[in-house]
Amino acid sequence: MHARGYLLLELAIVFVLIIVGGFLLIGFADKLRARALVRQEVEFLYATCVLLKARARFDGHMHGIRCDEQRSGFYIDGAWHVFPKFVNYGAGGVLGAVLGPPATPTHALEHFVSFPHHELLFYSDGSMNAGVVYMGSAYAKILYAISSSVSDPFFLRLYRYTKGSWSLIDGLEKSGA
């Protein structure tokens, strides 16, 4: 009879440990999901930029993307693309004093979209206006940047902010490509 009491207590402890472990795992999985959503949205915007650049060269008309920080999304071809939960411009300031622009980080970020009038413009000659768009998640503690250079030919670059510095992820897209 005494041994049965210990068995019941041991089962209760194991049950509590499984529940606590499950909650920890759910929280961890949720942050991984948020990080994946941020990366997906950044890559979608990056691919849209590459597509609009090619489209402007092909049809001879200017195309653009208008970023809206208030609505957490962007406007393209008469439709809004709204970011999913956890994704926004910038990262809510949880990363501390992030310096930018990514290629030469010299000053604290003041604006999460530095393109004039929050518009990324793609011209028929294959060029693009210069600026940076910062996208991330305060919840997932992650930040990315898509930048367009002032150089000729222009480069479209994708950066990720980790451990206090920017690292280039992709920078192969050129206006001559």
C-alpha positions in Angstrom: 0.0 0.0 0.0 2.9 2.4 0.8 4.6 1.6 -2.5 1.4 2.5 -4.4 1.5 6.0 -2.9 5.0 6.5 -4.2 4.0 5.3 -7.6 1.1 7.8 -7.7 3.4 10.7 -6.6 6.0 9.7 -9.2 3.3 9.6 -12.0 2.1 13.1 -10.9 5.6 14.5 -11.1 6.2 13.0 -14.5 2.8 14.3 -15.7 3.7 17.9 -14.5 7.1 17.7 -16.1 5.5 16.7 -19.4 3.1 19.6 -19.3 5.8 22.1 -18.4 8.0 20.7 -21.2 5.1 20.9 -23.7 4.5 24.6 -22.8 8.2 25.4 -23.3 8.3 23.5 -26.6 5.2 25.4 -27.8 6.8 28.8 -27.0 10.0 27.8 -28.8 8.1 26.5 -31.8 6.1 29.7 -31.9 9.3 31.8 -32.1 10.7 29.6 -34.8 7.4 30.1 -36.8 7.7 33.8 -36.3 11.3 33.8 -37.6 10.2 31.8 -40.6 7.4 34.2 -41.4 9.7 37.2 -41.2 12.2 35.5 -43.6 9.3 34.5 -45.9 8.0 38.1 -46.1 11.5 39.5 -46.6 12.2 37.1 -49.4 8.8 37.9 -51.0 9.5 41.6 -51.0 13.0 41.0 -52.4 11.6 38.7 -55.2 8.9 41.3 -55.9 11.6 44.0 -56.3 13.5 41.7 -58.8 10.3 41.0 -60.7 9.3 44.7 -60.9 12.8 45.7 -62.1 12.5 43.2 -64.9 9.0 44.1 -65.7 9.9 47.8 -65.9 12.6 47.0 -68.4 10.3 44.8 -70.4 7.3 47.0 -70.7 9.1 50.4 -70.7 7.0 51.8 -67.8 7.9 52.7 -64.2 6.7 50.4 -61.5 6.7 50.8 -57.8 6.0 49.5 -54.3 4.6 51.8 -51.6 5.4 50.7 -48.0 3.0 51.5 -45.3 4.4 51.3 -41.8 1.0 51.9 -40.1 -0.7 49.0 -41.9 2.4 46.7 -41.8 2.4 45.9 -45.4 2.9 47.3 -48.9 0.8 48.4 -51.9 1.6 47.0 -55.3 -0.5 46.9 -58.5 -3.7 48.1 -56.9 -3.6 45.6 -54.0 -2.4 45.7 -50.4 -0.1 42.9 -49.2 -0.4 42.9 -45.4 2.3 41.2 -43.3 1.2 38.3 -41.0 1.3 38.6 -37.2 4.7 39.2 -35.7 6.1 40.8 -39.0 6.5 44.5 -39.3 8.8 47.2 -40.6 11.7 47.4 -38.1 11.8 45.2 -35.1 10.1 47.3 -32.4 13.4 48.5 -30.8 14.1 45.2 -28.9 17.4 44.7 -30.7 19.0 47.7 -28.9 20.7 50.5 -30.8 20.9 49.0 -34.3 23.2 51.0 -36.6 22.5 51.4 -40.3 22.6 51.5 -43.2 23.8 47.8 -43.4 26.7 48.3 -45.8 28.3 51.0 -43.6 26.5 51.1 -40.2 27.3 54.5 -38.8 24.2 55.9 -37.2 21.1 54.7 -35.2 18.1 53.7 -37.3 15.5 56.5 -37.3 13.2 55.3 -40.2 12.5 51.7 -41.1 11.8 52.7 -44.7 14.3 55.2 -46.1 13.1 55.4 -49.7 11.7 58.8 -50.6 7.9 58.9 -49.8 8.2 55.2 -48.7 8.2 54.2 -52.4 10.6 51.7 -54.1 10.6 52.8 -57.8 11.8 50.7 -60.7 12.5 52.6 -64.0 12.4 51.4 -67.6 16.2 51.8 -67.9 16.7 49.1 -65.2 17.6 51.5 -62.5 15.9 52.0 -59.1 15.8 54.7 -56.5 18.1 54.3 -53.5 17.1 53.4 -50.0 16.7 50.7 -47.3 13.7 48.8 -46.0 14.1 47.2 -42.6 11.7 44.3 -41.7 11.7 42.1 -38.7 9.9 40.9 -35.6 10.2 42.2 -32.0 8.8 38.9 -30.8 11.3 36.7 -32.7 14.1 39.2 -32.2 15.2 39.3 -35.8 15.8 42.0 -38.3 16.5 42.0 -42.1 17.3 44.8 -44.5 16.7 45.2 -48.3 18.9 47.9 -49.7 19.3 49.5 -53.1 22.6 51.3 -53.8 23.2 54.6 -55.5 25.8 53.1 -57.8 25.5 52.2 -61.5 24.7 49.5 -62.1 22.5 49.4 -58.9 22.6 46.4 -56.6 19.8 45.0 -54.6 21.1 43.5 -51.4 19.6 41.4 -48.6 21.1 41.6 -45.1 20.4 40.0 -41.7 21.2 41.6 -38.4 22.7 39.1 -35.9 25.0 39.5 -32.9 25.4 43.2 -33.3 26.3 43.4 -36.9 24.9 43.1 -40.4 25.8 40.2 -42.7 25.1 40.0 -46.5 22.7 37.2 -47.4 22.2 37.9 -51.1 23.6 40.7 -53.3 23.7 39.2 -56.8 21.0 41.1 -58.5 22.4 43.8 -60.8 20.7 46.1 -63.2 22.6 44.5 -66.1 21.4 41.0 -65.3 
